Amino acid sequence: MESPLEHILTHSYKAEMISYLKAHPEDFNEAIKLAISDKQPYSWRAAWLLWSCMDDNDPRLHRYLKKIIDTLPVTSDSQLRELLLILQRMELKDDYTGKLFNICVSVWEKLGKQPSVRINAFKLIVKIAKKHPELSDEIIYLTQFHYLDTLSNAVKKSVFKMLDDLKPNRFLEKSKIISLQISF
C-alpha cells in the first residue's frame, strides 16, 4: 500500500509535492529513505523532491550522507543525477570525499551515461578537488577530448569554466586551446 508521500510523488505536480513536504516535515525522513532505496518510481522522484526542499548543508541529511554515497553506484541515471545534486549542496566530511571522488570519476568516465549525470559527477569532482588540490592532475586527465566528445558545446564550456575557477593559471591555456578546437 502506498504511503501518503508515495501517492503525492506519483500523482502530483512539483509545486504540490513541495507544498506537501513543507506541510508535513515529519515525512522528510521517509523522503530520504525513499531517495536512497530502489523503489521506483518513488526513489528518483523522492531525491528530486528532496533537492527542491532541502537547505544547503541540510542537517537532516547529515546522518544519511554515507548511505547516499554508498547507493550511488547501483542507482538508475535519473536517481543518480538527483542524488549528485543533493551532494553538491552538502558540506562533505573528509571521511567521505575519497570514496565519492572515485565514484564520480567512474561515472564521468562512462561515456554512455546521460550527459546531465556525467556533468553533475564532474561538478562534485571539482568541488572535492578545491579542498584537495593534489587531485588537480587527475582532473586534467579527465578532460581529455574523448571524455568531452559526447557532450554538447554548452556543457564543454561549463567544464572549462569549472577548470578555470579551480586553478585559473594552470588550466587557462589548455582550456583556451580546447575551446578553439570545439568552436571549429
FENPERA-V507148 format. One record per residue. RES is the residue in one small letter. PHI is phi in whole degrees, 0 to 359 (999 if undefined). PSI is psi in whole degrees, -180 to 180 (none if undefined). D_LAST is the distance of its C-alpha to the last C-alpha in Angstrom with 1 decimal. Layout:
# FENPERA-V507148
res/phi/psi/d_last
RES/PHI/PSI/D_LAST
RES/PHI/PSI/D_LAST
This chain:
# FENPERA-V507148
res/phi/psi/d_last
m/999/138/55.9
e/288/139/53.0
s/281/165/53.4
p/304/-40/53.0
l/295/-44/49.6
e/300/-41/48.4
h/298/-45/49.6
i/299/-41/47.7
l/297/-28/44.5
t/252/-6/44.6
h/233/11/46.3
s/228/159/44.8
y/277/167/41.8
k/304/-46/40.2
a/301/-39/42.2
e/292/-38/45.4
m/297/-45/44.4
i/297/-45/43.8
s/300/-42/47.1
y/299/-49/48.9
l/293/-34/47.8
k/291/-34/48.6
a/282/-20/52.0
h/233/67/52.7
p/300/-20/51.6
e/294/-16/53.8
d/268/0/51.2
f/299/-44/48.5
n/296/-37/49.5
e/297/-40/49.6
a/298/-41/46.0
i/297/-47/45.0
k/297/-38/46.9
l/295/-40/45.4
a/297/-28/41.8
i/256/8/42.5
s/262/178/44.4
d/247/66/43.4
k/235/76/45.0
q/281/149/42.5
p/272/8/41.8
y/288/-36/43.3
s/299/-54/41.4
w/291/-33/37.9
r/291/-38/39.3
a/295/-42/41.6
a/296/-41/38.7
w/298/-43/36.8
l/293/-43/39.9
l/302/-46/40.6
w/302/-35/37.3
s/281/-22/38.1
c/251/-10/41.7
m/276/161/41.5
d/266/160/41.6
d/299/136/39.4
n/51/46/41.1
d/301/121/43.6
p/297/-24/46.8
r/292/-18/47.5
l/263/-15/44.7
h/307/-46/45.5
r/288/-9/47.9
y/257/-2/45.5
l/301/-46/42.5
k/299/-43/43.4
k/294/-40/43.9
i/300/-48/40.6
i/296/-43/38.8
d/297/-28/41.0
t/282/-27/40.1
l/309/-47/36.3
p/295/-17/35.9
v/245/17/38.0
t/257/161/36.7
s/291/162/34.7
d/302/-42/31.1
s/297/-47/32.3
q/293/-42/35.1
l/301/-47/33.0
r/304/-46/30.5
e/292/-38/33.4
l/293/-37/35.2
l/296/-39/32.2
l/297/-40/32.0
i/298/-47/35.7
l/296/-31/35.4
q/297/-27/32.7
r/268/0/35.4
m/254/149/38.1
e/274/123/39.1
l/260/137/39.3
k/289/149/42.1
d/302/-26/41.2
d/302/-30/43.2
y/260/-19/40.5
t/292/-36/37.2
g/298/-49/37.2
k/295/-43/37.6
l/297/-42/35.1
f/303/-48/32.5
n/297/-40/33.0
i/296/-45/32.9
c/295/-38/29.7
v/298/-45/28.0
s/301/-43/29.3
v/296/-47/27.9
w/300/-38/24.4
e/284/-14/24.5
k/275/94/25.4
l/296/-20/22.1
g/278/-9/24.1
k/289/156/25.3
q/302/137/24.3
p/304/-35/21.3
s/294/-32/23.7
v/288/-46/26.1
r/297/-44/23.7
i/292/-34/22.4
n/290/-33/26.0
a/294/-41/27.0
f/296/-38/24.4
k/300/-39/25.8
l/290/-36/29.2
i/302/-47/28.0
v/293/-42/26.8
k/302/-44/30.1
i/292/-40/32.1
a/295/-28/30.3
k/296/-34/31.1
k/277/-24/34.7
h/229/79/34.4
p/302/-20/32.1
e/296/-13/32.9
l/274/-3/30.5
s/303/-40/27.4
d/298/-37/26.8
e/295/-35/26.7
i/293/-37/24.1
i/301/-44/21.8
y/300/-38/22.4
l/285/-6/21.7
t/252/20/18.1
q/297/156/17.1
f/308/-43/14.0
h/296/-24/16.4
y/282/-23/17.9
l/261/-18/14.8
d/304/-36/13.3
t/274/0/15.6
l/264/153/15.1
s/291/162/13.5
n/299/-37/10.9
a/296/-42/14.1
v/291/-39/16.0
k/300/-44/13.5
k/297/-37/13.8
s/298/-42/17.5
v/301/-47/17.8
f/289/-30/16.4
k/295/-42/18.7
m/298/-40/21.5
l/296/-44/20.9
d/297/-38/21.0
d/290/-30/24.2
l/291/-52/25.7
k/208/83/25.7
p/310/-47/23.7
n/291/-36/24.4
r/285/-39/23.7
f/261/-14/20.4
l/302/-51/18.8
e/297/-45/17.5
k/298/-43/16.1
s/291/-33/14.5
k/294/-42/12.8
i/297/-48/11.4
i/291/-36/10.2
s/298/-38/9.0
l/296/-39/6.7
q/296/-38/5.6
i/294/-39/5.5
s/286/-10/3.8
f/260/none/0.0
